[in-house]
Amino acid sequence: MNLTLTIGPVVSLIAGILILVMPRLLNYIVAAYLIIIGLVGLFGGGNFHVR
């Protein structure tokens, strides 16, 4: 069985869990998420795969 993960859904899952646990971190989590997705988009991070 092959398992392929991309960074976007993994980061959003972690961010969602952290927001549920600590709602005050929402601003920081959203900012970090946007920065990470922006960097991945700029540098072509679509080549990262976990098998």
mmCIF entry with sequence, helices, sheets and N, C-alpha, C, O atoms, coordinates in Angstrom:
data_MODEL
# 
_entry.id   MODEL 
# 
_entity.id                         1 
_entity.type                       polymer 
_entity.pdbx_number_of_molecules   1 
# 
_entity_poly.entity_id                      1 
_entity_poly.type                           'polypeptide(L)' 
_entity_poly.nstd_linkage                   no 
_entity_poly.nstd_monomer                   no 
_entity_poly.pdbx_seq_one_letter_code       MNLTLTIGPVVSLIAGILILVMPRLLNYIVAAYLIIIGLVGLFGGGNFHVR 
_entity_poly.pdbx_seq_one_letter_code_can   MNLTLTIGPVVSLIAGILILVMPRLLNYIVAAYLIIIGLVGLFGGGNFHVR 
_entity_poly.pdbx_strand_id                 A 
# 
loop_
_entity_poly_seq.entity_id 
_entity_poly_seq.num 
_entity_poly_seq.mon_id 
_entity_poly_seq.hetero 
1 1  MET n 
1 2  ASN n 
1 3  LEU n 
1 4  THR n 
1 5  LEU n 
1 6  THR n 
1 7  ILE n 
1 8  GLY n 
1 9  PRO n 
1 10 VAL n 
1 11 VAL n 
1 12 SER n 
1 13 LEU n 
1 14 ILE n 
1 15 ALA n 
1 16 GLY n 
1 17 ILE n 
1 18 LEU n 
1 19 ILE n 
1 20 LEU n 
1 21 VAL n 
1 22 MET n 
1 23 PRO n 
1 24 ARG n 
1 25 LEU n 
1 26 LEU n 
1 27 ASN n 
1 28 TYR n 
1 29 ILE n 
1 30 VAL n 
1 31 ALA n 
1 32 ALA n 
1 33 TYR n 
1 34 LEU n 
1 35 ILE n 
1 36 ILE n 
1 37 ILE n 
1 38 GLY n 
1 39 LEU n 
1 40 VAL n 
1 41 GLY n 
1 42 LEU n 
1 43 PHE n 
1 44 GLY n 
1 45 GLY n 
1 46 GLY n 
1 47 ASN n 
1 48 PHE n 
1 49 HIS n 
1 50 VAL n 
1 51 ARG n 
# 
_struct_asym.id          A 
_struct_asym.entity_id   1 
# 
loop_
_struct_conf.conf_type_id 
_struct_conf.id 
_struct_conf.pdbx_PDB_helix_id 
_struct_conf.beg_label_comp_id 
_struct_conf.beg_label_asym_id 
_struct_conf.beg_label_seq_id 
_struct_conf.pdbx_beg_PDB_ins_code 
_struct_conf.end_label_comp_id 
_struct_conf.end_label_asym_id 
_struct_conf.end_label_seq_id 
_struct_conf.pdbx_end_PDB_ins_code 
_struct_conf.beg_auth_comp_id 
_struct_conf.beg_auth_asym_id 
_struct_conf.beg_auth_seq_id 
_struct_conf.end_auth_comp_id 
_struct_conf.end_auth_asym_id 
_struct_conf.end_auth_seq_id 
_struct_conf.pdbx_PDB_helix_class 
_struct_conf.details 
_struct_conf.pdbx_PDB_helix_length 
HELX_P HELX_P1 AA1 ILE A 7  ? VAL A 21 ? ILE A 7  VAL A 21 1 ? 15 
HELX_P HELX_P2 AA2 PRO A 23 ? LEU A 25 ? PRO A 23 LEU A 25 5 ? 3  
HELX_P HELX_P3 AA3 LEU A 26 ? PHE A 43 ? LEU A 26 PHE A 43 1 ? 18 
HELX_P HELX_P4 AA4 GLY A 45 ? ASN A 47 ? GLY A 45 ASN A 47 5 ? 3  
# 
_struct_conf_type.id          HELX_P 
_struct_conf_type.criteria    ? 
_struct_conf_type.reference   ? 
# 
loop_
_atom_site.group_PDB 
_atom_site.id 
_atom_site.type_symbol 
_atom_site.label_atom_id 
_atom_site.label_alt_id 
_atom_site.label_comp_id 
_atom_site.label_asym_id 
_atom_site.label_entity_id 
_atom_site.label_seq_id 
_atom_site.pdbx_PDB_ins_code 
_atom_site.Cartn_x 
_atom_site.Cartn_y 
_atom_site.Cartn_z 
_atom_site.occupancy 
_atom_site.B_iso_or_equiv 
_atom_site.pdbx_formal_charge 
_atom_site.auth_seq_id 
_atom_site.auth_comp_id 
_atom_site.auth_asym_id 
_atom_site.auth_atom_id 
_atom_site.pdbx_PDB_model_num 
ATOM 1   N N  . MET A 1 1  ? 0.845  -1.174 0.000  1.00 0.00 ? 1  MET A N  1 
ATOM 2   C CA . MET A 1 1  ? 0.000  0.000  0.000  1.00 0.00 ? 1  MET A CA 1 
ATOM 3   C C  . MET A 1 1  ? 0.894  1.243  0.000  1.00 0.00 ? 1  MET A C  1 
ATOM 4   O O  . MET A 1 1  ? 1.817  1.348  0.808  1.00 0.00 ? 1  MET A O  1 
ATOM 5   N N  . ASN A 1 2  ? 0.621  2.167  -0.895 1.00 0.00 ? 2  ASN A N  1 
ATOM 6   C CA . ASN A 1 2  ? 1.342  3.429  -0.956 1.00 0.00 ? 2  ASN A CA 1 
ATOM 7   C C  . ASN A 1 2  ? 0.515  4.525  -0.318 1.00 0.00 ? 2  ASN A C  1 
ATOM 8   O O  . ASN A 1 2  ? -0.685 4.641  -0.565 1.00 0.00 ? 2  ASN A O  1 
ATOM 9   N N  . LEU A 1 3  ? 1.171  5.332  0.509  1.00 0.00 ? 3  LEU A N  1 
ATOM 10  C CA . LEU A 1 3  ? 0.511  6.453  1.170  1.00 0.00 ? 3  LEU A CA 1 
ATOM 11  C C  . LEU A 1 3  ? 1.224  7.728  0.750  1.00 0.00 ? 3  LEU A C  1 
ATOM 12  O O  . LEU A 1 3  ? 2.416  7.898  1.003  1.00 0.00 ? 3  LEU A O  1 
ATOM 13  N N  . THR A 1 4  ? 0.484  8.618  0.107  1.00 0.00 ? 4  THR A N  1 
ATOM 14  C CA . THR A 1 4  ? 1.053  9.884  -0.352 1.00 0.00 ? 4  THR A CA 1 
ATOM 15  C C  . THR A 1 4  ? 0.416  11.024 0.421  1.00 0.00 ? 4  THR A C  1 
ATOM 16  O O  . THR A 1 4  ? -0.801 11.203 0.402  1.00 0.00 ? 4  THR A O  1 
ATOM 17  N N  . LEU A 1 5  ? 1.254  11.792 1.100  1.00 0.00 ? 5  LEU A N  1 
ATOM 18  C CA . LEU A 1 5  ? 0.775  12.934 1.879  1.00 0.00 ? 5  LEU A CA 1 
ATOM 19  C C  . LEU A 1 5  ? 1.354  14.212 1.287  1.00 0.00 ? 5  LEU A C  1 
ATOM 20  O O  . LEU A 1 5  ? 2.521  14.255 0.899  1.00 0.00 ? 5  LEU A O  1 
ATOM 21  N N  . THR A 1 6  ? 0.537  15.241 1.223  1.00 0.00 ? 6  THR A N  1 
ATOM 22  C CA . THR A 1 6  ? 1.036  16.555 0.841  1.00 0.00 ? 6  THR A CA 1 
ATOM 23  C C  . THR A 1 6  ? 1.036  17.446 2.072  1.00 0.00 ? 6  THR A C  1 
ATOM 24  O O  . THR A 1 6  ? 0.353  17.159 3.056  1.00 0.00 ? 6  THR A O  1 
ATOM 25  N N  . ILE A 1 7  ? 1.790  18.507 2.016  1.00 0.00 ? 7  ILE A N  1 
ATOM 26  C CA . ILE A 1 7  ? 1.991  19.331 3.208  1.00 0.00 ? 7  ILE A CA 1 
ATOM 27  C C  . ILE A 1 7  ? 0.752  20.142 3.591  1.00 0.00 ? 7  ILE A C  1 
ATOM 28  O O  . ILE A 1 7  ? 0.531  20.385 4.777  1.00 0.00 ? 7  ILE A O  1 
ATOM 29  N N  . GLY A 1 8  ? -0.050 20.561 2.635  1.00 0.00 ? 8  GLY A N  1 
ATOM 30  C CA . GLY A 1 8  ? -1.209 21.404 2.921  1.00 0.00 ? 8  GLY A CA 1 
ATOM 31  C C  . GLY A 1 8  ? -2.206 20.776 3.868  1.00 0.00 ? 8  GLY A C  1 
ATOM 32  O O  . GLY A 1 8  ? -2.526 21.371 4.897  1.00 0.00 ? 8  GLY A O  1 
ATOM 33  N N  . PRO A 1 9  ? -2.708 19.592 3.557  1.00 0.00 ? 9  PRO A N  1 
ATOM 34  C CA . PRO A 1 9  ? -3.669 18.960 4.460  1.00 0.00 ? 9  PRO A CA 1 
ATOM 35  C C  . PRO A 1 9  ? -3.089 18.601 5.827  1.00 0.00 ? 9  PRO A C  1 
ATOM 36  O O  . PRO A 1 9  ? -3.797 18.662 6.833  1.00 0.00 ? 9  PRO A O  1 
ATOM 37  N N  . VAL A 1 10 ? -1.827 18.233 5.873  1.00 0.00 ? 10 VAL A N  1 
ATOM 38  C CA . VAL A 1 10 ? -1.200 17.883 7.152  1.00 0.00 ? 10 VAL A CA 1 
ATOM 39  C C  . VAL A 1 10 ? -1.103 19.121 8.048  1.00 0.00 ? 10 VAL A C  1 
ATOM 40  O O  . VAL A 1 10 ? -1.413 19.058 9.238  1.00 0.00 ? 10 VAL A O  1 
ATOM 41  N N  . VAL A 1 11 ? -0.673 20.236 7.473  1.00 0.00 ? 11 VAL A N  1 
ATOM 42  C CA . VAL A 1 11 ? -0.555 21.474 8.248  1.00 0.00 ? 11 VAL A CA 1 
ATOM 43  C C  . VAL A 1 11 ? -1.924 21.949 8.709  1.00 0.00 ? 11 VAL A C  1 
ATOM 44  O O  . VAL A 1 11 ? -2.073 22.395 9.847  1.00 0.00 ? 11 VAL A O  1 
ATOM 45  N N  . SER A 1 12 ? -2.924 21.859 7.842  1.00 0.00 ? 12 SER A N  1 
ATOM 46  C CA . SER A 1 12 ? -4.256 22.312 8.239  1.00 0.00 ? 12 SER A CA 1 
ATOM 47  C C  . SER A 1 12 ? -4.855 21.416 9.324  1.00 0.00 ? 12 SER A C  1 
ATOM 48  O O  . SER A 1 12 ? -5.581 21.902 10.192 1.00 0.00 ? 12 SER A O  1 
ATOM 49  N N  . LEU A 1 13 ? -4.564 20.126 9.286  1.00 0.00 ? 13 LEU A N  1 
ATOM 50  C CA . LEU A 1 13 ? -5.039 19.223 10.338 1.00 0.00 ? 13 LEU A CA 1 
ATOM 51  C C  . LEU A 1 13 ? -4.406 19.573 11.678 1.00 0.00 ? 13 LEU A C  1 
ATOM 52  O O  . LEU A 1 13 ? -5.100 19.639 12.692 1.00 0.00 ? 13 LEU A O  1 
ATOM 53  N N  . ILE A 1 14 ? -3.113 19.794 11.691 1.00 0.00 ? 14 ILE A N  1 
ATOM 54  C CA . ILE A 1 14 ? -2.431 20.171 12.928 1.00 0.00 ? 14 ILE A CA 1 
ATOM 55  C C  . ILE A 1 14 ? -2.949 21.508 13.442 1.00 0.00 ? 14 ILE A C  1 
ATOM 56  O O  . ILE A 1 14 ? -3.178 21.668 14.641 1.00 0.00 ? 14 ILE A O  1 
ATOM 57  N N  . ALA A 1 15 ? -3.134 22.466 12.543 1.00 0.00 ? 15 ALA A N  1 
ATOM 58  C CA . ALA A 1 15 ? -3.654 23.775 12.947 1.00 0.00 ? 15 ALA A CA 1 
ATOM 59  C C  . ALA A 1 15 ? -5.055 23.651 13.529 1.00 0.00 ? 15 ALA A C  1 
ATOM 60  O O  . ALA A 1 15 ? -5.362 24.294 14.533 1.00 0.00 ? 15 ALA A O  1 
ATOM 61  N N  . GLY A 1 16 ? -5.901 22.845 12.925 1.00 0.00 ? 16 GLY A N  1 
ATOM 62  C CA . GLY A 1 16 ? -7.259 22.648 13.435 1.00 0.00 ? 16 GLY A CA 1 
ATOM 63  C C  . GLY A 1 16 ? -7.277 22.047 14.825 1.00 0.00 ? 16 GLY A C  1 
ATOM 64  O O  . GLY A 1 16 ? -8.070 22.456 15.673 1.00 0.00 ? 16 GLY A O  1 
ATOM 65  N N  . ILE A 1 17 ? -6.408 21.078 15.061 1.00 0.00 ? 17 ILE A N  1 
ATOM 66  C CA . ILE A 1 17 ? -6.331 20.461 16.385 1.00 0.00 ? 17 ILE A CA 1 
ATOM 67  C C  . ILE A 1 17 ? -5.848 21.473 17.420 1.00 0.00 ? 17 ILE A C  1 
ATOM 68  O O  . ILE A 1 17 ? -6.387 21.538 18.525 1.00 0.00 ? 17 ILE A O  1 
ATOM 69  N N  . LEU A 1 18 ? -4.832 22.263 17.064 1.00 0.00 ? 18 LEU A N  1 
ATOM 70  C CA . LEU A 1 18 ? -4.330 23.264 18.004 1.00 0.00 ? 18 LEU A CA 1 
ATOM 71  C C  . LEU A 1 18 ? -5.374 24.333 18.308 1.00 0.00 ? 18 LEU A C  1 
ATOM 72  O O  . LEU A 1 18 ? -5.461 24.806 19.441 1.00 0.00 ? 18 LEU A O  1 
ATOM 73  N N  . ILE A 1 19 ? -6.163 24.717 17.316 1.00 0.00 ? 19 ILE A N  1 
ATOM 74  C CA . ILE A 1 19 ? -7.213 25.709 17.547 1.00 0.00 ? 19 ILE A CA 1 
ATOM 75  C C  . ILE A 1 19 ? -8.276 25.155 18.485 1.00 0.00 ? 19 ILE A C  1 
ATOM 76  O O  . ILE A 1 19 ? -8.789 25.884 19.334 1.00 0.00 ? 19 ILE A O  1 
ATOM 77  N N  . LEU A 1 20 ? -8.612 23.881 18.345 1.00 0.00 ? 20 LEU A N  1 
ATOM 78  C CA . LEU A 1 20 ? -9.589 23.275 19.255 1.00 0.00 ? 20 LEU A CA 1 
ATOM 79  C C  . LEU A 1 20 ? -9.061 23.222 20.680 1.00 0.00 ? 20 LEU A C  1 
ATOM 80  O O  . LEU A 1 20 ? -9.812 23.439 21.630 1.00 0.00 ? 20 LEU A O  1 
ATOM 81  N N  . VAL A 1 21 ? -7.781 22.936 20.833 1.00 0.00 ? 21 VAL A N  1 
ATOM 82  C CA . VAL A 1 21 ? -7.204 22.798 22.168 1.00 0.00 ? 21 VAL A CA 1 
ATOM 83  C C  . VAL A 1 21 ? -6.968 24.164 22.814 1.00 0.00 ? 21 VAL A C  1 
ATOM 84  O O  . VAL A 1 21 ? -7.264 24.355 23.993 1.00 0.00 ? 21 VAL A O  1 
ATOM 85  N N  . MET A 1 22 ? -6.441 25.103 22.045 1.00 0.00 ? 22 MET A N  1 
ATOM 86  C CA . MET A 1 22 ? -6.092 26.426 22.578 1.00 0.00 ? 22 MET A CA 1 
ATOM 87  C C  . MET A 1 22 ? -6.627 27.506 21.645 1.00 0.00 ? 22 MET A C  1 
ATOM 88  O O  . MET A 1 22 ? -5.893 27.965 20.769 1.00 0.00 ? 22 MET A O  1 
ATOM 89  N N  . PRO A 1 23 ? -7.885 27.930 21.803 1.00 0.00 ? 23 PRO A N  1 
ATOM 90  C CA . PRO A 1 23 ? -8.490 28.900 20.888 1.00 0.00 ? 23 PRO A CA 1 
ATOM 91  C C  . PRO A 1 23 ? -7.774 30.246 20.819 1.00 0.00 ? 23 PRO A C  1 
ATOM 92  O O  . PRO A 1 23 ? -7.898 30.946 19.814 1.00 0.00 ? 23 PRO A O  1 
ATOM 93  N N  . ARG A 1 24 ? -7.029 30.628 21.856 1.00 0.00 ? 24 ARG A N  1 
ATOM 94  C CA . ARG A 1 24 ? -6.328 31.912 21.843 1.00 0.00 ? 24 ARG A CA 1 
ATOM 95  C C  . ARG A 1 24 ? -5.192 31.933 20.833 1.00 0.00 ? 24 ARG A C  1 
ATOM 96  O O  . ARG A 1 24 ? -4.723 33.009 20.464 1.00 0.00 ? 24 ARG A O  1 
ATOM 97  N N  . LEU A 1 25 ? -4.738 30.769 20.377 1.00 0.00 ? 25 LEU A N  1 
ATOM 98  C CA . LEU A 1 25 ? -3.650 30.701 19.410 1.00 0.00 ? 25 LEU A CA 1 
ATOM 99  C C  . LEU A 1 25 ? -4.118 30.880 17.966 1.00 0.00 ? 25 LEU A C  1 
ATOM 100 O O  . LEU A 1 25 ? -3.314 30.771 17.039 1.00 0.00 ? 25 LEU A O  1 
ATOM 101 N N  . LEU A 1 26 ? -5.385 31.148 17.770 1.00 0.00 ? 26 LEU A N  1 
ATOM 102 C CA . LEU A 1 26 ? -5.947 31.195 16.417 1.00 0.00 ? 26 LEU A CA 1 
ATOM 103 C C  . LEU A 1 26 ? -5.192 32.155 15.504 1.00 0.00 ? 26 LEU A C  1 
ATOM 104 O O  . LEU A 1 26 ? -4.870 31.796 14.371 1.00 0.00 ? 26 LEU A O  1 
ATOM 105 N N  . ASN A 1 27 ? -4.905 33.366 15.973 1.00 0.00 ? 27 ASN A N  1 
ATOM 106 C CA . ASN A 1 27 ? -4.210 34.344 15.131 1.00 0.00 ? 27 ASN A CA 1 
ATOM 107 C C  . ASN A 1 27 ? -2.828 33.853 14.717 1.00 0.00 ? 27 ASN A C  1 
ATOM 108 O O  . ASN A 1 27 ? -2.443 33.990 13.556 1.00 0.00 ? 27 ASN A O  1 
ATOM 109 N N  . TYR A 1 28 ? -2.082 33.282 15.656 1.00 0.00 ? 28 TYR A N  1 
ATOM 110 C CA . TYR A 1 28 ? -0.739 32.808 15.348 1.00 0.00 ? 28 TYR A CA 1 
ATOM 111 C C  . TYR A 1 28 ? -0.767 31.601 14.417 1.00 0.00 ? 28 TYR A C  1 
ATOM 112 O O  . TYR A 1 28 ? 0.065  31.483 13.518 1.00 0.00 ? 28 TYR A O  1 
ATOM 113 N N  . ILE A 1 29 ? -1.722 30.709 14.637 1.00 0.00 ? 29 ILE A N  1 
ATOM 114 C CA . ILE A 1 29 ? -1.816 29.514 13.804 1.00 0.00 ? 29 ILE A CA 1 
ATOM 115 C C  . ILE A 1 29 ? -2.186 29.892 12.378 1.00 0.00 ? 29 ILE A C  1 
ATOM 116 O O  . ILE A 1 29 ? -1.611 29.364 11.426 1.00 0.00 ? 29 ILE A O  1 
ATOM 117 N N  . VAL A 1 30 ? -3.135 30.796 12.224 1.00 0.00 ? 30 VAL A N  1 
ATOM 118 C CA . VAL A 1 30 ? -3.531 31.225 10.877 1.00 0.00 ? 30 VAL A CA 1 
ATOM 119 C C  . VAL A 1 30 ? -2.358 31.920 10.184 1.00 0.00 ? 30 VAL A C  1 
ATOM 120 O O  . VAL A 1 30 ? -2.103 31.676 9.005  1.00 0.00 ? 30 VAL A O  1 
ATOM 121 N N  . ALA A 1 31 ? -1.653 32.773 10.901 1.00 0.00 ? 31 ALA A N  1 
ATOM 122 C CA . ALA A 1 31 ? -0.504 33.459 10.311 1.00 0.00 ? 31 ALA A CA 1 
ATOM 123 C C  . ALA A 1 31 ? 0.580  32.465 9.899  1.00 0.00 ? 31 ALA A C  1 
ATOM 124 O O  . ALA A 1 31 ? 1.122  32.565 8.799  1.00 0.00 ? 31 ALA A O  1 
ATOM 125 N N  . ALA A 1 32 ? 0.894  31.525 10.755 1.00 0.00 ? 32 ALA A N  1 
ATOM 126 C CA . ALA A 1 32 ? 1.918  30.525 10.434 1.00 0.00 ? 32 ALA A CA 1 
ATOM 127 C C  . ALA A 1 32 ? 1.481  29.668 9.255  1.00 0.00 ? 32 ALA A C  1 
ATOM 128 O O  . ALA A 1 32 ? 2.294  29.344 8.389  1.00 0.00 ? 32 ALA A O  1 
ATOM 129 N N  . TYR A 1 33 ? 0.207  29.299 9.212  1.00 0.00 ? 33 TYR A N  1 
ATOM 130 C CA . TYR A 1 33 ? -0.316 28.487 8.110  1.00 0.00 ? 33 TYR A CA 1 
ATOM 131 C C  . TYR A 1 33 ? -0.174 29.230 6.786  1.00 0.00 ? 33 TYR A C  1 
ATOM 132 O O  . TYR A 1 33 ? 0.271  28.657 5.791  1.00 0.00 ? 33 TYR A O  1 
ATOM 133 N N  . LEU A 1 34 ? -0.549 30.493 6.778  1.00 0.00 ? 34 LEU A N  1 
ATOM 134 C CA . LEU A 1 34 ? -0.451 31.269 5.553  1.00 0.00 ? 34 LEU A CA 1 
ATOM 135 C C  . LEU A 1 34 ? 0.998  31.433 5.099  1.00 0.00 ? 34 LEU A C  1 
ATOM 136 O O  . LEU A 1 34 ? 1.284  31.374 3.903  1.00 0.00 ? 34 LEU A O  1 
ATOM 137 N N  . ILE A 1 35 ? 1.906  31.636 6.041  1.00 0.00 ? 35 ILE A N  1 
ATOM 138 C CA . ILE A 1 35 ? 3.319  31.765 5.694  1.00 0.00 ? 35 ILE A CA 1 
ATOM 139 C C  . ILE A 1 35 ? 3.853  30.453 5.125  1.00 0.00 ? 35 ILE A C  1 
ATOM 140 O O  . ILE A 1 35 ? 4.565  30.458 4.121  1.00 0.00 ? 35 ILE A O  1 
ATOM 141 N N  . ILE A 1 36 ? 3.518  29.342 5.755  1.00 0.00 ? 36 ILE A N  1 
ATOM 142 C CA . ILE A 1 36 ? 3.998  28.036 5.288  1.00 0.00 ? 36 ILE A CA 1 
ATOM 143 C C  . ILE A 1 36 ? 3.455  27.721 3.906  1.00 0.00 ? 36 ILE A C  1 
ATOM 144 O O  . ILE A 1 36 ? 4.209  27.293 3.031  1.00 0.00 ? 36 ILE A O  1 
ATOM 145 N N  . ILE A 1 37 ? 2.166  27.926 3.692  1.00 0.00 ? 37 ILE A N  1 
ATOM 146 C CA . ILE A 1 37 ? 1.572  27.644 2.387  1.00 0.00 ? 37 ILE A CA 1 
ATOM 147 C C  . ILE A 1 37 ? 2.159  28.566 1.328  1.00 0.00 ? 37 ILE A C  1 
ATOM 148 O O  . ILE A 1 37 ? 2.374  28.143 0.192  1.00 0.00 ? 37 ILE A O  1 
ATOM 149 N N  . GLY A 1 38 ? 2.420  29.812 1.681  1.00 0.00 ? 38 GLY A N  1 
ATOM 150 C CA . GLY A 1 38 ? 3.038  30.737 0.740  1.00 0.00 ? 38 GLY A CA 1 
ATOM 151 C C  . GLY A 1 38 ? 4.440  30.298 0.354  1.00 0.00 ? 38 GLY A C  1 
ATOM 152 O O  . GLY A 1 38 ? 4.807  30.352 -0.820 1.00 0.00 ? 38 GLY A O  1 
ATOM 153 N N  . LEU A 1 39 ? 5.232  29.860 1.338  1.00 0.00 ? 39 LEU A N  1 
ATOM 154 C CA . LEU A 1 39 ? 6.586  29.395 1.041  1.00 0.00 ? 39 LEU A CA 1 
ATOM 155 C C  . LEU A 1 39 ? 6.575  28.118 0.210  1.00 0.00 ? 39 LEU A C  1 
ATOM 156 O O  . LEU A 1 39 ? 7.380  27.963 -0.708 1.00 0.00 ? 39 LEU A O  1 
ATOM 157 N N  . VAL A 1 40 ? 5.674  27.218 0.528  1.00 0.00 ? 40 VAL A N  1 
ATOM 158 C CA . VAL A 1 40 ? 5.567  25.984 -0.253 1.00 0.00 ? 40 VAL A CA 1 
ATOM 159 C C  . VAL A 1 40 ? 5.174  26.307 -1.687 1.00 0.00 ? 40 VAL A C  1 
ATOM 160 O O  . VAL A 1 40 ? 5.689  25.696 -2.624 1.00 0.00 ? 40 VAL A O  1 
ATOM 161 N N  . GLY A 1 41 ? 4.276  27.250 -1.864 1.00 0.00 ? 41 GLY A N  1 
ATOM 162 C CA . GLY A 1 41 ? 3.866  27.646 -3.204 1.00 0.00 ? 41 GLY A CA 1 
ATOM 163 C C  . GLY A 1 41 ? 4.992  28.303 -3.988 1.00 0.00 ? 41 GLY A C  1 
ATOM 164 O O  . GLY A 1 41 ? 5.136  28.069 -5.188 1.00 0.00 ? 41 GLY A O  1 
ATOM 165 N N  . LEU A 1 42 ? 5.788  29.122 -3.317 1.00 0.00 ? 42 LEU A N  1 
ATOM 166 C CA . LEU A 1 42 ? 6.891  29.814 -3.987 1.00 0.00 ? 42 LEU A CA 1 
ATOM 167 C C  . LEU A 1 42 ? 8.022  28.866 -4.384 1.00 0.00 ? 42 LEU A C  1 
ATOM 168 O O  . LEU A 1 42 ? 8.576  28.969 -5.478 1.00 0.00 ? 42 LEU A O  1 
ATOM 169 N N  . PHE A 1 43 ? 8.352  27.954 -3.493 1.00 0.00 ? 43 PHE A N  1 
ATOM 170 C CA . PHE A 1 43 ? 9.499  27.092 -3.725 1.00 0.00 ? 43 PHE A CA 1 
ATOM 171 C C  . PHE A 1 43 ? 9.131  25.724 -4.287 1.00 0.00 ? 43 PHE A C  1 
ATOM 172 O O  . PHE A 1 43 ? 9.995  24.853 -4.392 1.00 0.00 ? 43 PHE A O  1 
ATOM 173 N N  . GLY A 1 44 ? 7.875  25.521 -4.648 1.00 0.00 ? 44 GLY A N  1 
ATOM 174 C CA . GLY A 1 44 ? 7.463  24.275 -5.302 1.00 0.00 ? 44 GLY A CA 1 
ATOM 175 C C  . GLY A 1 44 ? 7.583  23.061 -4.398 1.00 0.00 ? 44 GLY A C  1 
ATOM 176 O O  . GLY A 1 44 ? 8.231  22.079 -4.760 1.00 0.00 ? 44 GLY A O  1 
ATOM 177 N N  . GLY A 1 45 ? 6.975  23.116 -3.243 1.00 0.00 ? 45 GLY A N  1 
ATOM 178 C CA . GLY A 1 45 ? 7.045  22.008 -2.298 1.00 0.00 ? 45 GLY A CA 1 
ATOM 179 C C  . GLY A 1 45 ? 6.169  20.850 -2.650 1.00 0.00 ? 45 GLY A C  1 
ATOM 180 O O  . GLY A 1 45 ? 5.990  19.954 -1.825 1.00 0.00 ? 45 GLY A O  1 
ATOM 181 N N  . GLY A 1 46 ? 5.607  20.821 -3.845 1.00 0.00 ? 46 GLY A N  1 
ATOM 182 C CA . GLY A 1 46 ? 4.741  19.720 -4.253 1.00 0.00 ? 46 GLY A CA 1 
ATOM 183 C C  . GLY A 1 46 ? 5.492  18.429 -4.501 1.00 0.00 ? 46 GLY A C  1 
ATOM 184 O O  . GLY A 1 46 ? 4.878  17.407 -4.807 1.00 0.00 ? 46 GLY A O  1 
ATOM 185 N N  . ASN A 1 47 ? 6.817  18.456 -4.374 1.00 0.00 ? 47 ASN A N  1 
ATOM 186 C CA . ASN A 1 47 ? 7.611  17.263 -4.634 1.00 0.00 ? 47 ASN A CA 1 
ATOM 187 C C  . ASN A 1 47 ? 7.853  16.430 -3.382 1.00 0.00 ? 47 ASN A C  1 
ATOM 188 O O  . ASN A 1 47 ? 8.500  15.385 -3.456 1.00 0.00 ? 47 ASN A O  1 
ATOM 189 N N  . PHE A 1 48 ? 7.347  16.872 -2.234 1.00 0.00 ? 48 PHE A N  1 
ATOM 190 C CA . PHE A 1 48 ? 7.536  16.124 -0.996 1.00 0.00 ? 48 PHE A CA 1 
ATOM 191 C C  . PHE A 1 48 ? 6.458  15.063 -0.873 1.00 0.00 ? 48 PHE A C  1 
ATOM 192 O O  . PHE A 1 48 ? 5.269  15.381 -0.859 1.00 0.00 ? 48 PHE A O  1 
ATOM 193 N N  . HIS A 1 49 ? 6.870  13.793 -0.783 1.00 0.00 ? 49 HIS A N  1 
ATOM 194 C CA . HIS A 1 49 ? 5.916  12.691 -0.650 1.00 0.00 ? 49 HIS A CA 1 
ATOM 195 C C  . HIS A 1 49 ? 6.428  11.727 0.423  1.00 0.00 ? 49 HIS A C  1 
ATOM 196 O O  . HIS A 1 49 ? 7.628  11.472 0.520  1.00 0.00 ? 49 HIS A O  1 
ATOM 197 N N  . VAL A 1 50 ? 5.516  11.205 1.215  1.00 0.00 ? 50 VAL A N  1 
ATOM 198 C CA . VAL A 1 50 ? 5.836  10.220 2.231  1.00 0.00 ? 50 VAL A CA 1 
ATOM 199 C C  . VAL A 1 50 ? 5.298  8.884  1.767  1.00 0.00 ? 50 VAL A C  1 
ATOM 200 O O  . VAL A 1 50 ? 4.123  8.767  1.420  1.00 0.00 ? 50 VAL A O  1 
ATOM 201 N N  . ARG A 1 51 ? 6.154  7.879  1.761  1.00 0.00 ? 51 ARG A N  1 
ATOM 202 C CA . ARG A 1 51 ? 5.716  6.539  1.344  1.00 0.00 ? 51 ARG A CA 1 
ATOM 203 C C  . ARG A 1 51 ? 5.899  5.555  2.455  1.00 0.00 ? 51 ARG A C  1 
ATOM 204 O O  . ARG A 1 51 ? 5.587  4.375  2.293  1.00 0.00 ? 51 ARG A O  1 
# 
